[in-house]
């Protein structure tokens, strides 16, 4: 009888240890999930902030000002423009000015 009692005692202790380990693993996984969700929220906030910054940086006025200040670019003037015809040969502004203006389809705005 004592041998059976001893085996039952060992089985109860082993199952208790397995239960404790399982509970510990569940708590650890729960904290990992919570940490990952918190990180995801932080990253989503950073993404929204960066998107807003990107849209702010890409405004036409800012791009033009940066082109003028940093790259020393100017607006193209009529004599500096080069026009391309359908064959890809470059025409000067004077040659393009002597050509007739293209027709607009009915109802199209110039």
C-alpha positions in Angstrom: 0.0 0.0 0.0 2.8 2.4 0.8 4.3 1.9 -2.7 1.0 3.0 -4.3 0.8 6.0 -2.0 4.3 7.0 -2.9 3.6 6.8 -6.6 0.4 8.9 -6.2 2.3 11.5 -4.2 5.0 11.7 -6.9 2.3 12.0 -9.6 0.6 14.8 -7.7 3.9 16.7 -7.2 4.8 16.3 -10.9 1.3 17.5 -12.0 1.5 20.5 -9.6 5.0 21.4 -11.1 3.6 21.1 -14.6 0.6 23.3 -13.7 2.9 26.0 -12.2 5.2 26.0 -15.3 2.2 26.2 -17.6 0.8 29.2 -15.6 4.2 30.9 -15.6 4.5 30.4 -19.4 0.9 31.8 -19.9 1.8 34.9 -17.9 5.0 35.4 -19.8 3.3 35.1 -23.1 0.6 37.5 -22.0 3.2 40.1 -21.0 5.0 39.6 -24.4 1.7 40.1 -26.2 1.0 43.3 -24.2 4.5 44.6 -24.9 4.1 43.9 -28.6 0.7 45.7 -28.7 2.2 48.7 -26.9 5.1 48.8 -29.4 2.6 48.5 -32.3 0.7 51.5 -31.0 3.9 53.5 -30.6 5.0 52.6 -34.2 1.6 53.5 -35.6 1.8 56.9 -33.9 5.3 57.4 -35.3 4.1 56.4 -38.8 1.3 59.0 -38.6 3.7 61.7 -37.5 6.2 60.8 -40.2 3.4 60.8 -42.8 2.3 64.3 -41.7 5.9 65.5 -41.8 6.3 64.0 -45.3 3.2 65.8 -46.5 4.4 69.0 -44.9 7.8 68.7 -46.6 6.3 67.9 -50.0 4.3 71.1 -50.5 4.8 72.9 -53.8 5.9 76.1 -52.1 8.5 74.3 -49.9 9.9 72.4 -52.9 10.2 75.5 -55.0 11.9 77.4 -52.1 14.3 74.6 -51.6 15.1 74.4 -55.3 15.8 78.2 -55.4 17.9 78.3 -52.1 19.8 75.1 -52.1 20.0 74.1 -55.8 20.1 77.7 -57.2 17.4 76.8 -59.6 15.2 79.4 -61.3 11.9 79.3 -63.2 12.4 78.5 -66.8 12.0 81.6 -69.1 10.6 81.4 -72.6 14.0 81.7 -74.4 15.5 79.0 -72.2 12.8 76.5 -73.1 13.4 73.7 -75.6 10.4 72.3 -77.3 10.2 68.7 -78.6 8.3 67.8 -81.7 6.8 64.3 -82.4 10.1 63.0 -83.8 12.1 64.0 -80.8 14.1 66.7 -82.4 14.6 69.8 -80.3 13.2 73.1 -81.5 14.3 76.5 -80.1 11.7 78.8 -78.5 11.8 81.0 -81.6 11.1 78.1 -84.0 8.3 76.9 -81.7 6.8 80.4 -81.6 6.7 80.5 -85.4 4.7 77.3 -85.5 0.9 77.5 -85.5 -0.8 76.8 -82.1 -2.3 73.4 -81.7 -6.0 73.1 -82.0 -8.1 72.4 -78.9 -10.9 69.8 -79.2 -14.4 71.1 -78.8 -15.2 72.0 -75.3 -11.6 71.8 -74.1 -10.2 74.7 -72.1 -6.9 76.3 -73.4 
